[in-house]
Amino acid sequence: MHRFFVGEEQIYEEIIEILGQDTKHIKDVLRLKVGDTIEISSSNGIYRCNIIEIYDNKIVTKIVESFQGKNEPPIHIALYQAIAKGDKMDYIIQKNTEIGVKEIYPIITNRTIVKIKDKKKEQSKLNRWRMIAEEAAKQSKRDCIPDVLDIMDFKQMLNNLKDEKNILVPYEMEKKGCLKSILGNIEGNKINIIIGPEGGFEEKEIQLLKSIGGQSVTLGPRILRTETAGLVVSTIILYELGDIGVIRWEK
């Protein structure tokens, strides 16, 4: 069953309106008709709805059933990802959304190849990444769309993390910090993952992250690409502490 996301302002008692690009997608791509059933997700829960009216600018649905979603992992993962070149960021956002990451922070480090100085280009990229996150959330039946936050530099990231716990930094020079062992000592349900750029972190950046409580971890003997590392760490965390590999009975 197809799933869509709406804001609370689009819900009127037993009626929900779908607006924007989803209207065209429902009409012209999926070719859904009056009487077809869809799922709609909002911050208050999931609604199973029947389409009752189709217009050029909106789809009107009637709520048949409502329930709380159960497709979100119990672990809140915030991924701080150095901006990767080409279309790698598209892949990173899509795949991390699919597996259950809650927040994605694009960051610029000293070795980040992509430097976005034009505000219009920056906003264009953010709009694209947020659209990718929404489409991936629909496809994977997420109960919410992960936040893709504004681009921040390394100093801003440090300030954002200074009061956080569970800051994990995969680092190719780390030889002792085993990810599995560290996960055995996690406090709370939020984990921050910090992923460096194509050229890796500079040593001074690692030291700055350690100064605010960051823990560098090894991912094993092989060096992973920036677009692979965050996905691997998130998957391991959700397997060890979350819900990947767990059977959930349907409602």
Secondary structure as GFF3:
##gff-version 3
##sequence-region A 1 251
A	DSSP	beta_strand	3	5	.	.	.	ID=ss1
A	DSSP	three_ten_helix	8	10	.	.	.	ID=ss2
A	DSSP	beta_strand	11	12	.	.	.	ID=ss3
A	DSSP	beta_strand	15	19	.	.	.	ID=ss4
A	DSSP	alpha_helix	21	24	.	.	.	ID=ss5
A	DSSP	pi_helix	25	29	.	.	.	ID=ss6
A	DSSP	beta_strand	37	42	.	.	.	ID=ss7
A	DSSP	beta_strand	45	54	.	.	.	ID=ss8
A	DSSP	beta_strand	58	67	.	.	.	ID=ss9
A	DSSP	beta_strand	76	82	.	.	.	ID=ss10
A	DSSP	alpha_helix	88	99	.	.	.	ID=ss11
A	DSSP	beta_strand	103	108	.	.	.	ID=ss12
A	DSSP	alpha_helix	119	139	.	.	.	ID=ss13
A	DSSP	beta_strand	147	148	.	.	.	ID=ss14
A	DSSP	beta_strand	152	153	.	.	.	ID=ss15
A	DSSP	alpha_helix	154	161	.	.	.	ID=ss16
A	DSSP	beta_strand	167	170	.	.	.	ID=ss17
A	DSSP	alpha_helix	179	183	.	.	.	ID=ss18
A	DSSP	beta_strand	190	195	.	.	.	ID=ss19
A	DSSP	alpha_helix	203	211	.	.	.	ID=ss20
A	DSSP	beta_strand	215	217	.	.	.	ID=ss21
A	DSSP	alpha_helix	226	240	.	.	.	ID=ss22
###
